[in-house]
Amino acid sequence: MNIKGKKVTLRALEKSDLSLMLKWSNDPELQYWLGGWHFPSSMATMEKWLERISEDHSNLRFAIENEEEELIGSANLVEINWKDRNAFTGMMLGDTNNRSKGYGTDTVMAIMRYAFEELGLERLDTTIIEFNKPSLKLYCDKCAWEKEGVKKNWYWRKNRYWGKIILGINHNNYLELIKQNKYWESD
């Protein structure tokens, strides 16, 4: 099942996506903005990764496609805790030409809709490097996520430490957001 937003479709990652995913994975400027520890990747590494994740239903990875069905990034819904009904999510738009066009907002809205309305989750979490102001604006200002804390000196980037900002949203806050902004009403 694909997950539809207004502008994006979230679908399963395919082997044909790997060459572009490999390019993004090895782009130091792109990885600078993302959490986690990044190493140079090979196609063999990417193929093993895809094979491993395709069977894991507690850690879902999606390709983000635009209206022209072009791969523009990836998103995830991981560490799904079915007992306590929560998960961690994140996303990445690979090409800078696809930013500031509403794809990020639509991806987050589509993930929330799927998590809350289809999977019945109660809350979602994400983390952002403190210098990533565009992502903070997207999550907090456009998608109603709340800043819940900061882990100081968590990320090491370009010869200094940065804080890890912890964000979250629950099912009721999502329902209030879509009631206020009527995001899905044209569906």
C-alpha positions, 0 to 999 in steps of 0.5 A: 500500500502506498501512502498518499499526501497531497503532493507526494507518494510514500512507497516501498524502496526498490532496488532501482532507487539505490543509485540515487540513494547511494548518491545522497548517502555519500553527499557530505553536504546533505549528511551534514544536516542529518542525525546519525553517524555516516560512513562512505557507502558502496552499492553492495552495502546499499543492496544489503541494507535494502534486503535487510530492511524489506522484512522489518515491519517495526522499522519502515522505510519509504521512498518519497515521490513527487507528482511526476513519480520522481524519487526526491527523498526518503522517509521512515517510521522506525522503532515502532512500539506496538505495545505503547503505540509510538514510533520515531520518524524522519525524512530527507529530501535529497536534491536541494531543488526539491526543497521549499516546495511543500514536499517536506510538509506534505511528507510529514503530514502523510506520515502522521496521517498514516501513523495516527489514522491507519496504524493507531499510534498515539505519538511520534518523535523525531530529533533535529540538529539545533542548527537545522532551522528549516527542519525546525520550522517545518515540524514546529511551525507547519506541522504542530510538533512540540519541542520537548527538550535538548540534549546538549553537545550530542552531534559533532559537525564541522569541528564543534558540538551541536544539541539534539532537539527532541520533538514530539506530537501525539494523536490529539495534537494531530487531530487539532492541527488538521481541524485547524488547517483543514489539510486533508479536506480536499481529499 
